[in-house]
């Protein structure tokens, strides 16, 4: 049974998220304390070219000291609909404008410490434009055949959870 929150204490506020301490009554009458990162949510996009290739990016991720294979994604701005965010991010990060965006699934990124909800979309009817990266972004774009994406997943070359989640979801339910 889900118990109501007793209190919420704001510990930290940044430009992208907040950290709060939540207190709940425990099942045995004790208190449960959880520190949580409060995040506005994000859109993750699977861009699919007309010839069936998946557009992946190589993204410099300083927080983990690696360059990761990823699907394009971005944080929702205040009051922004997930589909609007998805359309903006796929074009900014890949240089492809989606003629069609279809919702695929929603999921929590890491619900033990984070309330971020991710909204997954399939982007098709892609039209090449140009990247519009933020000043701190270093992203390269690679259209990759589906068989090679499957091998990259199997061999552990793709380590990003949102990318693994959306690719496997789509491959299992929608791709041939």
PEZI-V934240 format. One record per residue. N is the residue number from 1. RES is the residue in one letter. SS is DSSP state (a for helix, b for strand, c for the rest). Layout:
n | res | ss
N | RES | SS
N | RES | SS
This chain:
n | res | ss
1 | X | c
2 | X | c
3 | X | c
4 | X | c
5 | X | b
6 | X | b
7 | X | b
8 | X | b
9 | X | b
10 | X | b
11 | X | b
12 | X | b
13 | X | b
14 | X | c
15 | X | c
16 | X | c
17 | X | b
18 | X | b
19 | X | b
20 | X | b
21 | X | b
22 | X | b
23 | X | b
24 | X | b
25 | X | b
26 | X | c
27 | X | c
28 | X | c
29 | X | c
30 | X | c
31 | X | b
32 | X | b
33 | X | b
34 | X | b
35 | X | b
36 | X | b
37 | X | b
38 | X | b
39 | X | b
40 | X | c
41 | X | c
42 | X | b
43 | X | b
44 | X | b
45 | X | b
46 | X | b
47 | X | b
48 | X | b
49 | X | c
50 | X | c
51 | X | c
52 | X | c
53 | X | c
54 | X | b
55 | X | b
56 | X | b
57 | X | b
58 | X | b
59 | X | b
60 | X | b
61 | X | b
62 | X | c
63 | X | c
64 | X | c
65 | X | c
66 | X | b
67 | X | b
68 | X | b
69 | X | b
70 | X | b
71 | X | c
72 | X | c
73 | X | b
74 | X | b
75 | X | b
76 | X | c
77 | X | c
78 | X | c
79 | X | c
80 | X | c
81 | X | c
82 | X | a
83 | X | a
84 | X | a
85 | X | a
86 | X | a
87 | X | a
88 | X | a
89 | X | a
90 | X | a
91 | X | a
92 | X | a
93 | X | a
94 | X | a
95 | X | c
96 | X | b
97 | X | b
98 | X | b
99 | X | b
100 | X | b
101 | X | b
102 | X | b
103 | X | b
104 | X | b
105 | X | b
106 | X | b
107 | X | b
108 | X | b
109 | X | c
110 | X | c
111 | X | c
112 | X | c
113 | X | c
114 | X | b
115 | X | c
116 | X | c
117 | X | b
118 | X | b
119 | X | b
120 | X | b
121 | X | b
122 | X | b
123 | X | b
124 | X | b
125 | X | b
126 | X | b
127 | X | b
128 | X | b
129 | X | c
130 | X | c
131 | X | c
132 | X | c
133 | X | c
134 | X | c
135 | X | c
136 | X | c
137 | X | c
138 | X | c
139 | X | b
140 | X | b
141 | X | b
142 | X | b
143 | X | b
144 | X | b
145 | X | c
146 | X | a
147 | X | a
148 | X | a
149 | X | a
150 | X | a
151 | X | a
152 | X | a
153 | X | a
154 | X | a
155 | X | c
156 | X | c
157 | X | c
158 | X | c
159 | X | c
160 | X | c
161 | X | a
162 | X | a
163 | X | a
164 | X | a
165 | X | a
166 | X | a
167 | X | a
168 | X | a
169 | X | a
170 | X | a
171 | X | a
172 | X | a
173 | X | a
174 | X | c
175 | X | c
176 | X | c
